């Protein structure tokens, strides 16, 4: 737990610094310097590109985490694993771009009536998706060699600072809309380039795979099968973040802009989980390779308890203050209050169930993780279609679909791990923490001083 705690704390500090920058950007920069339509356009371009980038790597991010421990040897440059790993996104980018070219007109047909601005800039999806693909792949390689802080800095701080600068240049007419959007894509290109240089300096990568070692220890066939399976299901793991925006864009870009702000505020609750998973993912993979199940149980149990408390406190703070917070934004964004509250519930469930995704996807039962991801994708598409397109609930429907799909997916993983691995992270203290958080939320029954006392007692329950 030493490495996990150290880098988990460092990642959390970096991520929360990034969140502070993001909040400044959201509250004082983006809503005031960009119209809701422009903000929605940026969000939809990012959503499409990110969904495409979930498939283009052909499972290379997961391959890094699962198989690098079997190749891990800095003195021998990890037996050329970096070169082997890069084959997957290169092939995926070629195939993906060809398929996108063949289906471009069909996709544009869904949006050209209600969101013509998006169809005009649809050509930017391809380069943006390629850069995000490289970022996913290189980030996961850094995580697998336990170098997580610099990738977090690039993603959560540098990226956001550059975006603020870009928005200012656009607002003061130093850039037109074409220049602004091209600059937005360039930010991701720069991030990918810096990651590659960083790996060259500290990662000791080998570009020529050790074929003999590969055949004798793992076998390319097994890696390829794993990569193909994960590549078809990886889209499900990111679909929850972007499907809602894609469905909303079929109606108008303005609603996407409002929804993006409200959802971002709620997803702050999941920040500790994201920072912990970046390093715990690789540690769990190493422990599974060593069949050290006791350490995995310890990580699972401890992470769930801490994340449940921290996520609960963050949820109480967000839900209690969201009304006043949205008063700081232009009037158009005040419709997002219920969106934030609903998504906060799903985010809390995700936190409370701990780091179940790394345990499942790095185990021999990873095929079930892929099945659950497909269930998530089907659930998210169905809910978004029914609530947004059929029932016409707009951003409220998108929030319900996102929260329900997230909670359902996490409960599936929780019960599967409980049944097949005989691990579940909850006990009586977990229930007590939950009720204490519920009492803290009940403003009419609890004073501020009592709330602080209840939270202090909840912290004591962690011991």
C-alpha positions as CSV (number, residue, x, y, z in Angstrom):
1,X,0.0,0.0,0.0
2,X,3.0,2.3,0.3
3,X,3.3,3.1,-3.4
4,X,-0.5,3.3,-3.7
5,X,-0.8,5.8,-0.8
6,X,2.1,8.0,-2.0
7,X,1.1,8.2,-5.6
8,X,-2.6,8.2,-4.7
9,X,-2.0,11.3,-2.5
10,X,0.1,13.0,-5.2
11,X,-2.5,12.2,-7.9
12,X,-5.3,13.5,-5.7
13,X,-3.4,16.7,-5.1
14,X,-2.8,17.1,-8.8
15,X,-6.3,16.2,-9.7
16,X,-7.9,18.5,-7.2
17,X,-5.6,21.3,-8.3
18,X,-6.9,20.6,-11.8
19,X,-10.5,20.6,-10.5
20,X,-9.9,24.0,-8.9
21,X,-8.6,25.3,-12.3
22,X,-11.6,23.5,-14.0
23,X,-14.0,25.2,-11.6
24,X,-12.5,28.6,-12.3
25,X,-12.8,27.8,-16.0
26,X,-16.4,26.7,-15.6
27,X,-17.6,29.5,-13.4
28,X,-15.8,32.5,-14.7
29,X,-14.4,31.6,-18.2
30,X,-16.5,29.2,-20.3
31,X,-20.1,30.2,-19.5
32,X,-19.2,33.9,-19.9
33,X,-16.8,33.8,-22.8
34,X,-18.4,31.0,-24.8
35,X,-22.1,30.7,-25.8
36,X,-24.0,27.6,-24.8
37,X,-23.9,26.5,-28.4
38,X,-20.1,26.9,-28.7
39,X,-19.6,25.1,-25.4
40,X,-21.9,22.3,-26.6
41,X,-20.0,22.1,-29.9
42,X,-16.7,21.5,-28.0
43,X,-18.3,18.9,-25.8
44,X,-19.9,17.0,-28.7
45,X,-16.6,17.0,-30.7
46,X,-14.8,15.7,-27.6
47,X,-17.6,13.1,-26.9
48,X,-17.5,11.6,-30.4
49,X,-13.7,11.6,-30.5
50,X,-13.5,9.9,-27.1
51,X,-15.9,7.2,-28.0
52,X,-14.0,6.5,-31.2
53,X,-10.7,6.6,-29.2
54,X,-12.1,3.9,-26.9
55,X,-12.0,1.4,-29.8
56,X,-8.9,2.6,-31.8
57,X,-6.3,1.4,-29.3
58,X,-7.5,-2.2,-29.8
59,X,-7.3,-2.8,-26.0
60,X,-3.7,-1.5,-25.7
61,X,-4.4,0.4,-22.4
62,X,-5.7,-2.8,-20.8
63,X,-3.0,-4.8,-22.3
64,X,-0.4,-2.6,-20.7
65,X,-1.8,-3.0,-17.3
66,X,-2.5,-6.8,-17.5
67,X,0.6,-8.0,-19.4
68,X,3.4,-5.6,-18.6
69,X,3.9,-7.2,-15.2
70,X,4.9,-10.4,-17.0
71,X,7.5,-8.5,-19.1
72,X,8.6,-6.1,-16.3
73,X,12.4,-5.9,-16.4
74,X,13.8,-2.3,-16.6
75,X,17.3,-3.6,-17.3
76,X,16.1,-5.4,-20.4
77,X,13.8,-2.6,-21.4
78,X,10.8,-4.8,-20.5
79,X,11.7,-7.1,-23.4
80,X,10.5,-4.6,-26.0
81,X,6.9,-4.5,-24.6
82,X,6.5,-0.9,-25.6
83,X,7.1,-1.6,-29.3
84,X,4.7,-4.6,-29.1
85,X,2.0,-2.5,-27.4
86,X,2.2,0.3,-30.0
87,X,1.3,-2.1,-32.8
88,X,-2.3,-2.3,-31.5
89,X,-3.2,1.5,-31.7
90,X,-1.5,1.9,-35.0
91,X,-3.5,-0.9,-36.6
92,X,-6.7,0.3,-34.8
93,X,-6.3,3.9,-36.1
94,X,-6.0,2.7,-39.7
95,X,-9.0,0.4,-39.5
96,X,-11.1,2.9,-37.5
97,X,-10.4,5.8,-39.8
98,X,-11.4,3.8,-42.8
99,X,-14.7,2.7,-41.1
100,X,-15.4,6.3,-40.1
101,X,-14.9,7.5,-43.6
102,X,-17.4,4.9,-44.9
103,X,-20.1,5.9,-42.3
104,X,-19.5,9.6,-42.2
105,X,-22.5,10.6,-44.2
106,X,-24.8,8.3,-42.2
107,X,-23.6,9.8,-38.9
108,X,-23.9,13.4,-40.2
109,X,-27.5,12.7,-41.3
110,X,-28.5,12.5,-37.6
111,X,-27.3,16.0,-36.8
112,X,-27.4,18.2,-39.9
113,X,-30.9,19.5,-39.1
114,X,-30.7,20.4,-35.4
115,X,-26.9,20.8,-35.0
116,X,-25.5,22.0,-38.3
117,X,-22.5,23.6,-36.6
118,X,-21.4,20.2,-35.4
119,X,-21.6,18.6,-38.9
120,X,-19.6,21.5,-40.3
121,X,-16.7,20.7,-38.0
122,X,-17.1,16.9,-38.0
123,X,-13.8,16.6,-39.8
124,X,-12.0,17.4,-36.6
125,X,-13.2,14.2,-35.0
126,X,-10.5,12.1,-36.7
127,X,-7.4,13.9,-35.6
128,X,-8.8,14.5,-32.1
129,X,-9.6,10.8,-31.8
130,X,-6.1,9.8,-32.9
131,X,-4.5,12.1,-30.3
132,X,-6.8,10.9,-27.6
133,X,-6.0,7.3,-28.6
134,X,-2.3,7.9,-28.2
135,X,-2.9,9.6,-24.8
136,X,-4.9,6.6,-23.5
137,X,-2.2,4.2,-24.6
138,X,0.7,6.2,-23.3
139,X,-1.0,7.1,-20.1
140,X,-1.7,3.4,-19.3
141,X,2.0,2.5,-20.0
142,X,3.0,5.2,-17.5
143,X,0.5,3.8,-15.0
144,X,1.8,0.2,-15.5
145,X,5.4,1.3,-14.7
146,X,4.1,3.3,-11.6
147,X,4.7,6.7,-13.1
148,X,1.3,8.3,-12.7
149,X,1.9,11.9,-11.5
150,X,3.2,13.5,-14.7
151,X,0.3,12.0,-16.8
152,X,-2.1,13.3,-14.2
153,X,-0.5,16.8,-14.4
154,X,-0.7,16.9,-18.2
155,X,-4.3,15.8,-18.2
156,X,-5.8,17.7,-15.3
157,X,-3.7,20.8,-15.1
158,X,-1.8,21.6,-18.3
159,X,-4.7,20.7,-20.5
160,X,-7.1,23.0,-18.6
161,X,-4.7,25.9,-18.4
162,X,-4.1,25.8,-22.1
163,X,-7.8,25.6,-22.8
164,X,-8.4,28.8,-20.7
165,X,-5.7,30.5,-22.7
166,X,-7.3,29.4,-25.9
167,X,-10.7,30.6,-24.8
168,X,-9.3,34.0,-23.9
169,X,-7.6,34.3,-27.3
170,X,-10.9,33.5,-29.0
171,X,-13.0,35.9,-26.9
172,X,-10.6,38.8,-27.6
173,X,-10.8,38.0,-31.3
174,X,-7.2,36.9,-31.7
175,X,-8.7,33.6,-33.1
176,X,-11.8,32.9,-35.1
177,X,-13.9,29.8,-34.5
178,X,-11.8,27.7,-36.9
179,X,-8.6,28.7,-35.1
180,X,-10.2,28.1,-31.7
181,X,-11.3,24.5,-32.6
182,X,-8.0,23.7,-34.3
183,X,-6.2,25.0,-31.2
184,X,-8.4,22.7,-29.1
185,X,-7.2,19.7,-31.1
186,X,-3.6,20.9,-30.9
187,X,-3.8,20.8,-27.1
188,X,-4.3,17.1,-27.2
189,X,-1.6,16.6,-29.8
190,X,0.8,18.4,-27.5
191,X,-0.2,16.3,-24.5
192,X,0.5,13.1,-26.5
193,X,3.9,14.4,-27.7
194,X,4.9,15.3,-24.1
195,X,3.9,11.8,-22.8
196,X,5.9,10.1,-25.5
197,X,9.0,12.2,-24.7
198,X,8.5,11.5,-21.0
199,X,8.4,7.7,-21.6
200,X,11.5,7.9,-23.7
201,X,13.3,9.7,-20.8
202,X,12.1,7.7,-17.7
203,X,10.3,4.6,-19.0
204,X,13.3,2.8,-20.6
205,X,11.1,1.5,-23.4
206,X,12.1,-1.1,-25.9
207,X,10.9,-0.7,-29.4
208,X,11.8,-4.2,-30.7
209,X,9.7,-7.0,-29.1
210,X,11.6,-9.9,-27.7
211,X,9.8,-12.6,-29.8
212,X,11.5,-15.5,-28.0
213,X,10.5,-14.2,-24.5
214,X,7.0,-13.4,-25.8
215,X,6.4,-17.0,-27.1
216,X,7.8,-18.7,-24.0
217,X,6.0,-16.6,-21.4
218,X,2.7,-15.3,-22.7
219,X,2.1,-15.9,-26.4
220,X,1.0,-13.2,-28.8
221,X,-2.2,-15.1,-29.6
222,X,-3.4,-14.6,-26.0
223,X,-2.5,-10.9,-25.9
224,X,-4.2,-10.4,-29.3
225,X,-7.4,-12.2,-28.1
226,X,-7.5,-10.2,-25.0
227,X,-6.9,-6.9,-26.9
228,X,-9.7,-7.7,-29.4
229,X,-12.2,-8.6,-26.7
230,X,-11.4,-5.5,-24.7
231,X,-11.3,-3.2,-27.8
232,X,-15.0,-4.1,-28.5
233,X,-16.0,-3.5,-25.0
234,X,-13.9,-0.5,-24.1
235,X,-16.4,1.8,-25.7
236,X,-18.8,0.7,-23.0
237,X,-16.6,1.9,-20.2
238,X,-16.5,5.5,-21.6
239,X,-20.0,5.5,-23.1
240,X,-21.4,6.7,-19.8
241,X,-19.4,9.9,-20.0
242,X,-20.3,10.8,-23.5
243,X,-23.5,9.1,-24.8
244,X,-25.7,11.6,-23.0
245,X,-24.1,14.5,-24.9
246,X,-24.3,12.7,-28.2
247,X,-28.1,12.0,-27.7
248,X,-28.7,15.6,-26.5
249,X,-26.9,17.0,-29.6
250,X,-29.6,15.5,-31.8
251,X,-31.9,18.1,-30.4
252,X,-29.7,21.2,-30.0
253,X,-26.1,22.1,-28.9
254,X,-27.3,24.6,-26.3
255,X,-28.6,21.8,-24.0
256,X,-25.3,20.0,-24.3
257,X,-23.5,23.1,-23.0
258,X,-25.8,23.4,-20.0
259,X,-25.6,19.7,-19.3
260,X,-21.8,19.6,-19.5
261,X,-21.4,22.2,-16.7
262,X,-23.9,20.5,-14.4
263,X,-22.5,17.0,-14.9
264,X,-18.9,18.2,-14.3
265,X,-19.8,19.6,-10.9
266,X,-21.4,16.2,-9.9
267,X,-18.5,14.1,-11.2
268,X,-16.1,15.8,-8.8
269,X,-17.3,13.3,-6.3
270,X,-15.5,10.5,-8.3
271,X,-12.2,12.2,-8.3
272,X,-10.6,10.3,-5.5
273,X,-11.6,7.0,-7.1
274,X,-10.1,8.0,-10.5
275,X,-6.8,9.0,-8.8
276,X,-6.6,5.8,-6.8
277,X,-7.4,3.6,-9.8
278,X,-4.5,5.0,-11.8
279,X,-2.0,3.4,-9.5
280,X,-4.0,0.6,-7.9
281,X,-4.8,-0.9,-11.3
282,X,-1.2,-1.8,-11.9
283,X,-0.6,-2.9,-8.3
284,X,-3.6,-5.3,-8.5
285,X,-2.3,-6.6,-11.8
286,X,1.1,-7.4,-10.2
287,X,-0.5,-9.0,-7.1
288,X,-2.7,-11.2,-9.4
289,X,0.4,-12.2,-11.3
290,X,2.0,-13.2,-8.0
291,X,-1.3,-14.8,-6.8
292,X,-1.2,-12.5,-3.7
293,X,-5.0,-12.5,-3.0
294,X,-4.6,-11.3,0.6
295,X,-3.1,-8.0,-0.5
296,X,-5.9,-7.6,-3.1
297,X,-8.5,-8.1,-0.4
298,X,-6.8,-5.5,1.7
299,X,-6.7,-3.0,-1.1
300,X,-10.3,-3.6,-2.0
301,X,-11.6,-3.4,1.6
302,X,-9.5,-0.3,2.6
303,X,-10.3,1.6,-0.7
304,X,-14.0,1.1,-0.4
305,X,-14.3,2.3,3.2
306,X,-12.2,5.4,2.6
307,X,-13.9,6.2,-0.8
308,X,-17.3,5.7,0.7
309,X,-16.7,8.3,3.4
310,X,-14.9,10.8,1.2
311,X,-17.5,10.4,-1.7
312,X,-20.3,10.8,0.8
313,X,-18.9,14.0,2.2
314,X,-18.3,15.4,-1.3
315,X,-21.9,14.4,-2.3
316,X,-23.3,16.2,0.8
317,X,-21.3,19.3,0.0
318,X,-22.3,19.3,-3.7
319,X,-26.0,18.6,-3.2
320,X,-26.3,21.1,-0.3
321,X,-24.6,24.0,-2.2
322,X,-25.5,23.4,-5.9
323,X,-28.4,25.9,-5.9
324,X,-26.1,28.7,-4.7
325,X,-23.3,27.6,-6.9
326,X,-25.4,27.8,-10.1
327,X,-26.5,31.3,-9.1
328,X,-22.9,32.4,-10.1
329,X,-23.5,31.3,-13.7
330,X,-25.6,32.9,-16.4
331,X,-29.3,32.2,-16.2
332,X,-29.3,29.5,-18.8
333,X,-27.3,27.1,-16.6
334,X,-29.6,27.2,-13.6
335,X,-31.7,24.5,-15.1
336,X,-28.9,22.1,-14.3
337,X,-29.6,21.8,-10.6
338,X,-31.5,18.5,-10.7
339,X,-29.0,17.2,-13.2
340,X,-26.1,17.7,-10.7
341,X,-28.1,16.1,-7.8
342,X,-29.1,13.0,-9.8
343,X,-25.7,12.3,-11.2
344,X,-24.2,12.8,-7.7
345,X,-26.1,9.7,-6.5
346,X,-24.6,7.5,-9.2
347,X,-21.2,8.9,-8.5
348,X,-21.5,8.1,-4.8
349,X,-22.5,4.5,-5.7
350,X,-19.4,4.2,-7.9
351,X,-17.2,5.5,-5.0
352,X,-18.7,3.3,-2.4
353,X,-18.2,0.1,-4.3
354,X,-14.4,0.7,-4.4
355,X,-11.9,-0.4,-7.0
356,X,-13.9,-3.3,-8.4
357,X,-13.1,-2.6,-12.0
358,X,-9.3,-3.3,-11.8
359,X,-9.9,-6.5,-9.8
360,X,-12.3,-7.9,-12.4
361,X,-10.5,-6.8,-15.6
362,X,-7.1,-8.0,-14.5
363,X,-8.3,-11.4,-13.3
364,X,-8.9,-14.6,-15.2
365,X,-12.6,-13.6,-15.2
366,X,-12.0,-10.6,-17.4
367,X,-14.4,-11.8,-20.0
368,X,-17.2,-11.1,-17.5
369,X,-16.0,-7.6,-17.1
370,X,-16.4,-7.3,-20.9
371,X,-19.9,-8.7,-20.7
372,X,-20.8,-6.2,-17.9
373,X,-19.5,-3.4,-20.0
374,X,-21.7,-4.5,-22.9
375,X,-24.6,-4.6,-20.5
376,X,-23.7,-1.0,-19.5
377,X,-23.6,0.1,-23.1
378,X,-27.0,-1.4,-23.9
379,X,-28.5,0.0,-20.7
380,X,-27.1,3.5,-21.3
381,X,-28.2,3.6,-25.0
382,X,-31.7,2.3,-24.0
383,X,-32.1,4.7,-21.2
384,X,-30.9,7.7,-23.1
385,X,-33.1,6.9,-26.1
386,X,-36.2,6.4,-24.0
387,X,-35.7,9.4,-21.7
388,X,-34.3,11.9,-24.2
389,X,-35.8,10.9,-27.6
390,X,-39.1,9.2,-26.6
391,X,-40.1,11.0,-23.4
392,X,-38.3,14.2,-24.4
393,X,-37.0,14.9,-20.9
394,X,-33.9,16.6,-22.2
395,X,-31.0,17.1,-19.7
396,X,-33.0,15.7,-16.9
397,X,-33.5,12.4,-18.8
398,X,-29.8,12.3,-19.6
399,X,-29.0,12.7,-15.9
400,X,-31.4,9.9,-14.9
401,X,-29.9,7.6,-17.7
402,X,-26.4,8.3,-16.6
403,X,-27.0,7.8,-12.9
404,X,-29.1,4.6,-13.3
405,X,-26.6,3.0,-15.7
406,X,-23.7,3.8,-13.5
407,X,-25.3,2.4,-10.3
408,X,-26.5,-0.8,-12.1
409,X,-23.1,-1.4,-13.7
410,X,-21.3,-1.1,-10.3
411,X,-23.7,-3.3,-8.5
412,X,-23.2,-6.0,-11.2
413,X,-19.4,-5.9,-10.6
414,X,-19.9,-5.9,-6.8
415,X,-22.1,-9.0,-6.7
416,X,-19.9,-10.9,-9.2
417,X,-16.7,-10.3,-7.2
418,X,-18.6,-11.2,-4.0
419,X,-19.8,-14.5,-5.5
420,X,-16.7,-15.6,-7.5
421,X,-13.8,-14.1,-5.5
422,X,-15.4,-14.3,-2.0
423,X,-14.6,-10.6,-1.5
424,X,-17.0,-7.8,-0.5
425,X,-15.7,-4.6,1.2
426,X,-18.6,-3.7,3.4
427,X,-19.2,-4.4,7.1
428,X,-21.3,-2.8,10.0
429,X,-19.1,0.3,10.0
430,X,-19.8,0.9,6.4
431,X,-23.5,0.9,7.1
432,X,-22.9,3.2,10.0
433,X,-20.9,5.6,7.8
434,X,-23.8,5.6,5.3
435,X,-26.4,6.5,8.0
436,X,-24.2,9.2,9.4
437,X,-23.9,10.8,5.9
438,X,-27.6,10.6,5.5
439,X,-28.1,12.4,8.8
440,X,-25.6,15.1,7.8
441,X,-27.7,15.7,4.6
442,X,-30.9,16.2,6.7
443,X,-30.6,20.0,7.3
444,X,-33.9,20.3,9.1
445,X,-32.8,17.8,11.8
446,X,-29.0,18.6,12.0
447,X,-27.1,21.7,12.9
448,X,-23.8,22.5,11.4
449,X,-22.0,21.6,14.6
450,X,-23.8,18.3,14.8
451,X,-22.9,17.5,11.2
452,X,-19.2,18.1,12.0
453,X,-19.5,15.8,15.0
454,X,-21.2,13.1,12.9
455,X,-18.5,13.3,10.2
456,X,-15.8,13.1,12.9
457,X,-17.4,10.0,14.2
458,X,-17.5,8.6,10.7
459,X,-13.8,9.2,10.3
460,X,-13.2,7.3,13.5
461,X,-15.1,4.4,12.0
462,X,-12.3,4.0,9.5
463,X,-9.9,2.8,12.1
